[in-house]
Amino acid sequence: MTESVSHYKMVLSIKQWINNNFKKKEKLLVWCDTPRDGKSEIPCRIEGFVPDVYAKLITSSRQIIGEAKTAYDLDSKHTEKQLAAFLKFCSRNNRTILVLAVPWDLIRYAKALVEYWKKEYRTENAKTVILEKLKYYI
């Protein structure tokens, strides 16, 4: 399935956020499910789902799971199952962060959904970041 340009840009924004926040302090391994010279660097499966971005921070033994959701994707049952799985993983692995990128006009809604799902799936201790100031790099 071909990803939308908007989704692609949000995935790149997650990758840029990881680099901006951790590259100077950490040795990073980052996998992004985006086309690159005709190939994808597919992240590992987590709880049965493949995230858009997966980063392993070698120095601190931390992990980052990144997921980009367009307006069309955010309200789907698949998204709920996927993000619930990622929240459960983060909850069990306290050195893991879930980073979510959504269009600017859905940030408040995404925050509310994530907080609702954290309560619903008893993952209140899961660390999450919802990107607010996306920078699109192409």
Protein Blocks (a to p, Z undefined) as FASTA:
>chain_A
ZZdfklmmmmmmmmmmmmmmmmmmpccdddddddeehiacddddeehiacfbdcddfklo
pacddddddfklmmpmklmmmmmmmmmmmmmmmmbccdddddfklmmmmmmmmmmmmmmn
opmkpccdddfbdcddZZ
